[in-house]
Amino acid sequence: MAVLGAGIAGAVAARHLSEAGLAVTVFDKGRGIGGRMATRRVDESGLSFDHGAQFMRAHGAGFRERLADWTDRGIVGEWEETGGSVGIPGMTAPVRDLLDGIETRSGRKITRLENVGGSWRLDIAEGSEGEVFSDGEVFDAVAVSFPAPQVAALLAASDVSLPGLEIPVYAPCWSLMLAWEGDCPLQGGPLNDASGPIAQMFREDRKPGRSTDTVRMVVHATPDWSRTHLERTREEVAALLVAAIEASMDAPLKPIHASAHRWRYALVETPLGRDCLYDPSLRLGACGDWCLGPRVEAAHDSGAALAARMIADLA
């Protein structure tokens, strides 16, 4: 079967399905894996930033058990400043562990699903602008772990539907990555000006398992500010956010690196209210944090729930 998306929800679904004895292939449009559990490495400098999800917390037994296992094996560590856990050496580490031994094809954008005699054939584009092709491979079932609007767009292009995809609502987020040589004037947390564009700041170099050679900071903009500036260029957004921080501090910043990344679907504002969607007649399902809420744990639990339904149907 095929799992589309190599974020935490897709990775959990793939792991459960594989452990149930099903052959699984994971597809992801990105060059790497992790989805919003992402670590960005700046090639020319060797700097790294967790520019998406910053940490994980467990509220339920299932994810608490998963975090305990990862902690015992050194895949995550506790970040005392937040009371949460982070991947080591980056936030992609837990996803890499889940997908270990499972065939994963990166740089593959799935543009359409075709139902062929009860099975599914995928239209694939290599890279973001690649030519669309089908390799002829078919799958008994498909699990899609994209953000809900992207699931809806894919299914619309495929002339199929899963009722409920219109319910979830996301807020976007612009993420700013900063690095300094020497002392850093920023310590993390919210800015003094709560009415400004900055939602929160995180010191990367204070996380467990991270290099402390260079001071690094990730800044998340507020949902409203991110919506207003959603279509600005990365360079424009980086300059605007640096200027906002300088205005709040009433002092200039002198980072050695400043870059921005746009998360169009960052924070779930309105969840579906169900753990996943699955149509046994189509052998097609969808999962993600949009089902249960804006937490890594919600994505984890949604992926596990979809896998359980598919295993009951297929195994």
Solvent accessible surface area in square Angstrom, and as a share of the most:
residue,aa,sasa,rsa
1,M,21,0.09
2,A,0,0.00
3,V,0,0.00
4,L,0,0.00
5,G,6,0.06
6,A,0,0.00
7,G,16,0.16
8,I,14,0.07
9,A,6,0.04
10,G,0,0.00
11,A,0,0.00
12,V,0,0.00
13,A,0,0.00
14,A,0,0.00
15,R,44,0.16
16,H,61,0.27
17,L,0,0.00
18,S,37,0.24
19,E,123,0.55
20,A,42,0.32
21,G,68,0.65
22,L,40,0.20
23,A,86,0.67
24,V,16,0.09
25,T,10,0.06
26,V,0,0.00
27,F,2,0.01
28,D,22,0.11
29,K,116,0.49
30,G,27,0.26
31,R,233,0.85
32,G,40,0.39
33,I,28,0.14
34,G,1,0.01
35,G,40,0.38
36,R,64,0.23
37,M,5,0.02
38,A,12,0.09
39,T,22,0.13
40,R,77,0.28
41,R,128,0.47
42,V,16,0.09
43,D,134,0.69
44,E,150,0.67
45,S,62,0.40
46,G,64,0.62
47,L,15,0.08
48,S,30,0.19
49,F,0,0.00
50,D,1,0.01
51,H,8,0.04
52,G,7,0.07
53,A,27,0.21
54,Q,10,0.04
55,F,51,0.21
56,M,2,0.01
57,R,114,0.42
58,A,29,0.22
59,H,125,0.56
60,G,29,0.28
61,A,79,0.61
62,G,46,0.45
63,F,1,0.00
64,R,122,0.45
65,E,129,0.58
66,R,50,0.18
67,L,17,0.08
68,A,53,0.41
69,D,60,0.31
70,W,0,0.00
71,T,71,0.41
72,D,125,0.65
73,R,126,0.46
74,G,43,0.42
75,I,26,0.13
76,V,3,0.02
77,G,11,0.10
78,E,113,0.51
79,W,7,0.02
80,E,151,0.68
81,E,105,0.47
82,T,30,0.18
83,G,49,0.48
84,G,3,0.03
85,S,16,0.10
86,V,0,0.00
87,G,0,0.00
88,I,50,0.25
89,P,88,0.56
90,G,2,0.02
91,M,0,0.00
92,T,11,0.06
93,A,14,0.11
94,P,0,0.00
95,V,0,0.00
96,R,127,0.46
97,D,36,0.18
98,L,3,0.02
99,L,11,0.05
100,D,102,0.53
101,G,85,0.82
102,I,17,0.09
103,E,90,0.41
104,T,44,0.26
105,R,55,0.20
106,S,38,0.24
107,G,16,0.15
108,R,72,0.26
109,K,81,0.35
110,I,10,0.05
111,T,42,0.25
112,R,83,0.30
113,L,1,0.01
114,E,56,0.25
115,N,68,0.35
116,V,56,0.32
117,G,88,0.84
118,G,49,0.47
119,S,25,0.16
120,W,0,0.00
121,R,71,0.26
122,L,3,0.01
123,D,29,0.15
124,I,4,0.02
125,A,4,0.03
126,E,89,0.40
127,G,33,0.31
128,S,93,0.60
129,E,161,0.72
130,G,26,0.25
131,E,151,0.68
132,V,77,0.44
133,F,75,0.31
134,S,49,0.32
135,D,75,0.39
136,G,45,0.43
137,E,63,0.28
138,V,75,0.43
139,F,13,0.06
140,D,83,0.43
141,A,0,0.00
142,V,0,0.00
143,A,0,0.00
144,V,0,0.00
145,S,18,0.11
146,F,42,0.17
147,P,24,0.15
148,A,0,0.00
149,P,49,0.31
150,Q,58,0.26
151,V,0,0.00
152,A,38,0.30
153,A,64,0.49
154,L,10,0.05
155,L,2,0.01
156,A,72,0.56
157,A,51,0.40
158,S,8,0.05
159,D,124,0.64
160,V,31,0.18
161,S,76,0.49
162,L,9,0.05
163,P,110,0.69
164,G,8,0.08
165,L,16,0.08
166,E,137,0.62
167,I,76,0.39
168,P,10,0.07
169,V,70,0.40
170,Y,20,0.07
171,A,0,0.00
172,P,9,0.05
173,C,16,0.09
174,W,3,0.01
175,S,0,0.00
176,L,0,0.00
177,M,0,0.00
178,L,0,0.00
179,A,0,0.00
180,W,9,0.03
181,E,136,0.61
182,G,55,0.53
183,D,139,0.72
184,C,13,0.08
185,P,64,0.40
186,L,7,0.03
187,Q,98,0.44
188,G,26,0.25
189,G,19,0.18
190,P,94,0.59
191,L,22,0.11
192,N,146,0.75
193,D,68,0.35
194,A,98,0.76
195,S,105,0.68
196,G,20,0.19
197,P,25,0.16
198,I,8,0.04
199,A,42,0.33
200,Q,65,0.29
201,M,8,0.04
202,F,23,0.10
203,R,22,0.08
204,E,2,0.01
205,D,14,0.07
206,R,101,0.37
207,K,6,0.03
208,P,36,0.23
209,G,50,0.48
210,R,27,0.10
211,S,62,0.40
212,T,103,0.60
213,D,136,0.71
214,T,29,0.17
215,V,23,0.13
216,R,7,0.02
217,M,0,0.00
218,V,0,0.00
219,V,0,0.00
220,H,31,0.14
221,A,3,0.02
222,T,30,0.18
223,P,43,0.27
224,D,104,0.54
225,W,37,0.13
226,S,0,0.00
227,R,100,0.37
228,T,107,0.62
229,H,31,0.14
230,L,32,0.16
231,E,124,0.56
232,R,100,0.37
233,T,72,0.42
234,R,145,0.53
235,E,122,0.55
236,E,72,0.32
237,V,0,0.00
238,A,10,0.08
239,A,62,0.48
240,L,62,0.31
241,L,0,0.00
242,V,23,0.13
243,A,52,0.40
244,A,22,0.17
245,I,0,0.00
246,E,49,0.22
247,A,81,0.63
248,S,33,0.21
249,M,56,0.25
250,D,129,0.67
251,A,40,0.31
252,P,96,0.61
253,L,13,0.07
254,K,161,0.68
255,P,37,0.23
256,I,88,0.45
257,H,32,0.15
258,A,46,0.36
259,S,31,0.20
260,A,2,0.02
261,H,41,0.18
262,R,82,0.30
263,W,38,0.13
264,R,95,0.35
265,Y,52,0.20
266,A,23,0.18
267,L,81,0.41
268,V,5,0.03
269,E,81,0.36
270,T,58,0.34
271,P,48,0.30
272,L,17,0.08
273,G,62,0.59
274,R,131,0.48
275,D,46,0.24
276,C,4,0.02
277,L,4,0.02
278,Y,38,0.15
279,D,38,0.20
280,P,81,0.51
281,S,102,0.66
282,L,47,0.23
283,R,89,0.33
284,L,0,0.00
285,G,0,0.00
286,A,0,0.00
287,C,1,0.00
288,G,4,0.04
289,D,11,0.06
290,W,1,0.00
291,C,0,0.00
292,L,63,0.31
293,G,2,0.02
294,P,67,0.42
295,R,103,0.38
296,V,20,0.11
297,E,6,0.03
298,A,1,0.01
299,A,7,0.05
300,H,8,0.04
301,D,51,0.26
302,S,0,0.00
303,G,0,0.00
304,A,24,0.19
305,A,15,0.11
306,L,0,0.00
307,A,0,0.00
308,A,60,0.46
309,R,108,0.39
310,M,0,0.00
311,I,43,0.22
312,A,88,0.68
313,D,53,0.28
314,L,36,0.18
315,A,90,0.69
